[in-house]
């Protein structure tokens, strides 16, 4: 046993070192490739769309906010770039969008001091300055790309520009552009006003769609549940069959506003249960805090909660946890590509999402329709702009807010909180759920053996449907 244990330890250590070495080489190459692609896309955008498109490789500018206006200063010049702060606030934008040091520079001792300086300059640091009339102004350092995108929001109006050349322009992806201002909602179950007890809102995770619920859970709910509850599954802004505006920064505020407009207001929802997966858990918490008297139960699946250690910047810490820049496991490699490389991830979307009809056809041809392809459909139907900003502004950008949300759920809400987590989840470890429980002691954590980030639902949908029904029944009693 001793020899076997030693051999196992040696193999584990060897594998870890090999992973570190290969990861360093691969991601160093990707750093260079992303820089090259930055130039390639600038040229392509100019040739195809007749204008340069900003990216987050651009420099920072100083923004001064006052009276709902954003005054930007650069090289001695000042201009107002936004007249309405009700639609978007600078605090909604994550610094991880433009503060992502390369792997080489990050580990190089000679650049430590420079990295600290860049980190300070690239962060949205508020400092209050008193002006002559006694009012208070706040200064931030923001990326010039955000300034360019804010210019399109003057007056708070949505222009719904045409899709980028690198995005899909099929009818399914652009049908919303002319008139639709709400999310795609799949509503099933009881009829309002006849026998509906309560409502249930399902929120999917990152790069997914409402089909994650409607193809798994909805067919497996009992007749009693279908006759008692109205079930609402939404495609989040930028995903599935929902609007994918190219002028959106996909902030928490925008996602929550769209859910309110599309479900709570449209269907006159007064009280409701929430079931959310992964990234959707953050939106669920934001909704619960906003409607503390309306939420009957809160069911979270694999919540992405990483409490930042003291002295660590929460947004940057979370980015490194969910995207560790490692080639193994593969799900971590994919997350690292999506999170660290703006132009490489745009290339992936160009190859996959723009041609989603072809990939869907090939998938069905190869499988001969023996399996449902709803997971791939959800992955294919999004834009790079939606995925990039949602990942950074929701998962990373809310890192400093989650403690407050969880405390509010603990202190202000009386609803049941149940957390499910797959034992083999390689993207978000089980520790995330236990961290939530440490913040909300009444929360119940259920670890599902031999299940991962996806199979926590897919493959056990019948059992999970029964578990949800029990939660709703208990919470309604």
HELIX and SHEET records of a PDB file:
HELIX    1   1 UNK A    2  UNK A   49  1                                  48    
HELIX    2   2 UNK A   90  UNK A   92  5                                   3    
HELIX    3   3 UNK A   95  UNK A   97  5                                   3    
HELIX    4   4 UNK A  103  UNK A  107  1                                   5    
HELIX    5   5 UNK A  109  UNK A  111  5                                   3    
HELIX    6   6 UNK A  112  UNK A  122  1                                  11    
HELIX    7   7 UNK A  144  UNK A  151  1                                   8    
HELIX    8   8 UNK A  154  UNK A  156  5                                   3    
HELIX    9   9 UNK A  171  UNK A  174  1                                   4    
HELIX   10  10 UNK A  211  UNK A  214  1                                   4    
HELIX   11  11 UNK A  218  UNK A  220  5                                   3    
HELIX   12  12 UNK A  223  UNK A  228  1                                   6    
HELIX   13  13 UNK A  252  UNK A  259  1                                   8    
HELIX   14  14 UNK A  260  UNK A  265  3                                   6    
HELIX   15  15 UNK A  280  UNK A  290  1                                  11    
HELIX   16  16 UNK A  314  UNK A  322  1                                   9    
HELIX   17  17 UNK A  330  UNK A  340  1                                  11    
HELIX   18  18 UNK A  342  UNK A  352  1                                  11    
HELIX   19  19 UNK A  356  UNK A  367  1                                  12    
HELIX   20  20 UNK A  374  UNK A  380  1                                   7    
HELIX   21  21 UNK A  384  UNK A  390  1                                   7    
HELIX   22  22 UNK A  391  UNK A  396  3                                   6    
HELIX   23  23 UNK A  402  UNK A  412  1                                  11    
HELIX   24  24 UNK A  431  UNK A  439  1                                   9    
HELIX   25  25 UNK A  461  UNK A  476  1                                  16    
SHEET    1   A 5 UNK A  77  UNK A  82  0                                        
SHEET    2   A 5 UNK A  69  UNK A  74 -1                                        
SHEET    3   A 5 UNK A  60  UNK A  66 -1                                        
SHEET    4   A 5 UNK A 136  UNK A 143 -1                                        
SHEET    5   A 5 UNK A 127  UNK A 130 -1                                        
SHEET    1   B 7 UNK A 185  UNK A 189  0                                        
SHEET    2   B 7 UNK A 229  UNK A 234 -1                                        
SHEET    3   B 7 UNK A 198  UNK A 203  1                                        
SHEET    4   B 7 UNK A 272  UNK A 277  1                                        
SHEET    5   B 7 UNK A 295  UNK A 301  1                                        
SHEET    6   B 7 UNK A 416  UNK A 422  1                                        
SHEET    7   B 7 UNK A 444  UNK A 448  1                                        
END                                                                             
